[in-house]
Amino acid sequence: MPAIKVILADDHRVVLEGIKAVLEQTAKDIRVVGTALDGNQVLELARRAPADVYVLDVAMPALNGLETAERLLREDPRAKIIMLSMYDDRPTVEKALRLGVKGYLVKESATEEIAQALRAVWRGELFLSPSIADFEPRAAPRRPAGESLTSKEREIIQLIAEGLGNKQIARRLGISDNTVHVHRHNIALKLDIHKQTELVRYAIKAGIVRL
């Protein structure tokens, strides 16, 4: 049987190397075919050579794990994704599951669970770390204003919250300064937020960035 091809993404190299080493030493049926430090790198790798399963850190710079998962599933609805996080809060887990993610691992136990999780998700099963095993997605509530944001607008909010100005955001995303300005105007209208400090607070509260 061919090995399960995996792409790992985490903005901490020590985490990437640690998980990769565990898999190489203990799971001969699993092969890490790519590693990434942010969501944009994941998307580039996936477009060049899709993996069987993607393991994505929730809190990555530039494009966080949930946004990356959403884009992967939009481009390939059959993509199998496991989220990796320091956090086990119910809202984040439920949001990931509603997006279509099939696995969620808490980092403190990830090295012990990663091979089992990859095999389960590859087979089409759901896998959650034991500490969150009872979390089930609740019925989707009425969509708040923030849910009408596009993925590009959410990406721009994340970059703003990380301290980037319009010109830096434009260079990072490969768009014009004017396009960034238009996106920021639309964000302000949708959220009724007109100060950068308030937008940063919204990004933290909405889980777009984490402290």
C-alpha positions as CSV (number, residue, x, y, z in Angstrom):
1,M,0.0,0.0,0.0
2,P,1.4,3.5,-0.9
3,A,2.4,5.7,2.0
4,I,0.0,8.4,3.2
5,K,1.4,11.7,1.9
6,V,1.3,14.5,4.5
7,I,2.0,18.3,4.4
8,L,2.8,19.8,7.8
9,A,2.4,23.5,8.6
10,D,3.4,25.4,11.7
11,D,5.2,28.7,12.2
12,H,7.6,27.0,14.8
13,R,10.3,25.0,13.1
14,V,10.9,23.0,16.2
15,V,7.3,21.7,16.1
16,L,7.6,20.9,12.5
17,E,10.8,19.0,12.9
18,G,9.6,17.2,16.1
19,I,6.4,15.9,14.4
20,K,8.3,15.0,11.3
21,A,10.9,13.1,13.3
22,V,8.2,11.1,15.2
23,L,6.5,10.1,12.0
24,E,9.8,9.1,10.3
25,Q,10.8,7.0,13.3
26,T,7.5,5.3,14.1
27,A,5.2,5.4,11.1
28,K,6.6,3.8,8.0
29,D,3.2,4.0,6.3
30,I,3.2,7.9,6.5
31,R,5.5,10.2,4.5
32,V,5.9,13.9,5.0
33,V,6.1,15.4,1.5
34,G,6.2,19.0,2.5
35,T,6.5,21.5,5.4
36,A,5.3,25.1,5.6
37,L,5.7,28.0,8.0
38,D,2.4,29.8,7.0
39,G,-0.8,29.2,5.2
40,N,0.3,30.7,1.9
41,Q,3.1,28.2,1.6
42,V,0.6,25.4,2.3
43,L,-1.6,26.6,-0.6
44,E,1.5,26.8,-2.9
45,L,2.5,23.2,-2.0
46,A,-1.0,21.9,-2.4
47,R,-1.4,23.4,-5.9
48,R,1.9,21.8,-7.0
49,A,1.4,18.4,-5.5
50,P,-1.7,17.7,-3.3
51,A,-1.2,15.7,-0.1
52,D,-3.5,13.0,1.2
53,V,-3.7,14.8,4.6
54,Y,-2.8,18.3,5.7
55,V,-1.8,19.2,9.3
56,L,-2.3,22.9,10.0
57,D,-1.4,25.0,13.0
58,V,-4.4,27.2,14.0
59,A,-2.2,30.3,14.8
60,M,0.0,31.0,11.8
61,P,1.1,34.4,10.5
62,A,-0.1,35.9,7.2
63,L,-2.8,33.3,6.7
64,N,-4.0,31.4,9.8
65,G,-4.9,27.7,9.9
66,L,-8.6,28.1,9.7
67,E,-8.4,30.4,6.7
68,T,-6.0,28.0,5.1
69,A,-8.3,25.1,5.7
70,E,-11.2,27.1,4.2
71,R,-9.3,27.8,1.0
72,L,-8.0,24.3,0.7
73,L,-11.5,22.9,0.9
74,R,-12.8,25.5,-1.5
75,E,-10.2,24.5,-4.1
76,D,-10.5,20.7,-3.3
77,P,-13.6,19.7,-1.3
78,R,-12.1,16.3,-0.8
79,A,-9.0,17.6,1.1
80,K,-8.5,15.9,4.5
81,I,-7.3,18.3,7.2
82,I,-6.2,18.1,10.8
83,M,-5.9,21.2,12.9
84,L,-3.0,21.5,15.4
85,S,-3.3,24.0,18.3
86,M,-2.2,24.9,21.8
87,Y,-5.8,25.7,22.5
88,D,-8.7,23.4,23.2
89,D,-11.5,26.0,23.4
90,R,-14.8,24.7,22.2
91,P,-15.6,27.7,19.8
92,T,-12.4,27.2,17.8
93,V,-12.8,23.4,17.6
94,E,-16.5,23.7,16.6
95,K,-15.6,26.3,13.9
96,A,-12.9,24.0,12.5
97,L,-15.4,21.1,12.3
98,R,-18.1,23.2,10.7
99,L,-15.5,24.2,8.0
100,G,-15.1,20.5,7.2
101,V,-11.9,19.7,9.1
102,K,-11.7,16.1,10.1
103,G,-9.2,16.2,12.9
104,Y,-8.1,18.4,15.8
105,L,-5.0,17.8,17.9
106,V,-3.9,19.6,21.0
107,K,-0.2,20.3,20.8
108,E,0.8,18.9,24.2
109,S,-0.3,15.4,23.1
110,A,0.2,15.7,19.4
111,T,3.4,13.7,19.1
112,E,1.7,10.7,20.7
113,E,-1.5,11.0,18.6
114,I,-0.3,12.2,15.3
115,A,0.1,8.9,13.5
116,Q,-3.2,7.5,14.7
117,A,-4.9,10.8,13.7
118,L,-3.4,10.8,10.2
119,R,-4.5,7.2,9.6
120,A,-8.0,7.8,10.9
121,V,-8.5,11.0,8.9
122,W,-7.1,9.4,5.8
123,R,-9.7,6.6,6.1
124,G,-12.4,9.3,6.3
125,E,-12.9,9.2,10.1
126,L,-13.1,12.0,12.6
127,F,-10.2,12.3,15.1
128,L,-10.1,14.6,18.1
129,S,-7.6,14.7,21.0
130,P,-9.1,13.0,24.1
131,S,-9.4,16.3,25.9
132,I,-11.8,17.6,23.3
133,A,-13.4,14.3,22.2
134,D,-16.8,15.3,23.4
135,F,-16.9,18.5,21.4
136,E,-19.5,18.3,18.6
137,P,-20.4,21.1,16.2
138,R,-23.5,22.8,17.3
139,A,-26.1,24.0,14.9
140,A,-24.8,27.1,13.1
141,P,-26.2,30.2,14.8
142,R,-27.5,33.2,12.9
143,R,-24.6,34.7,11.0
144,P,-23.2,37.7,12.7
145,A,-21.8,40.7,10.7
146,G,-18.3,39.3,10.7
147,E,-19.4,36.1,8.9
148,S,-20.1,38.2,5.8
149,L,-16.4,39.0,5.5
150,T,-14.7,37.5,2.5
151,S,-11.5,35.4,3.0
152,K,-9.5,38.2,1.5
153,E,-10.9,40.7,4.0
154,R,-10.2,38.3,6.9
155,E,-6.7,37.9,5.6
156,I,-6.2,41.7,5.5
157,I,-7.7,42.0,9.0
158,Q,-5.1,39.5,10.2
159,L,-2.2,41.5,8.6
160,I,-3.5,44.7,10.1
161,A,-3.6,43.1,13.5
162,E,-0.1,41.9,13.0
163,G,1.0,45.6,12.5
164,L,1.4,45.9,8.8
165,G,0.5,49.1,7.0
166,N,-1.3,49.4,3.6
167,K,1.8,49.3,1.5
168,Q,3.2,46.3,3.3
169,I,-0.1,44.5,3.0
170,A,-0.2,45.3,-0.7
171,R,3.3,43.9,-1.2
172,R,2.5,40.8,0.8
173,L,-0.7,40.0,-1.1
174,G,0.5,41.2,-4.5
175,I,-2.3,43.8,-4.9
176,S,-2.3,47.6,-5.3
177,D,-2.4,50.1,-2.4
178,N,-5.8,51.2,-3.7
179,T,-7.2,47.7,-3.6
180,V,-6.1,47.4,0.1
181,H,-7.8,50.7,0.8
182,V,-11.0,49.5,-0.8
183,H,-10.9,46.3,1.2
184,R,-10.4,48.3,4.4
185,H,-13.3,50.5,3.6
186,N,-15.6,47.5,3.0
187,I,-14.4,45.9,6.2
188,A,-15.2,49.1,8.2
189,L,-18.7,49.2,6.7
190,K,-19.4,45.5,7.3
191,L,-18.2,45.5,10.9
192,D,-19.0,49.1,11.7
193,I,-15.5,49.4,13.0
194,H,-13.5,52.5,12.1
195,K,-10.5,52.6,14.4
196,Q,-7.5,50.3,14.0
197,T,-7.3,49.5,17.7
198,E,-11.0,48.3,17.7
199,L,-10.3,46.3,14.6
200,V,-7.3,44.6,16.4
201,R,-9.6,43.8,19.3
202,Y,-12.2,42.3,16.9
203,A,-9.5,40.2,15.2
204,I,-8.5,38.7,18.6
205,K,-12.1,38.1,19.7
206,A,-13.1,36.6,16.4
207,G,-10.1,34.2,16.5
208,I,-8.5,35.7,13.3
209,V,-5.3,36.3,15.3
210,R,-4.2,34.9,18.7
211,L,-2.0,36.5,21.3
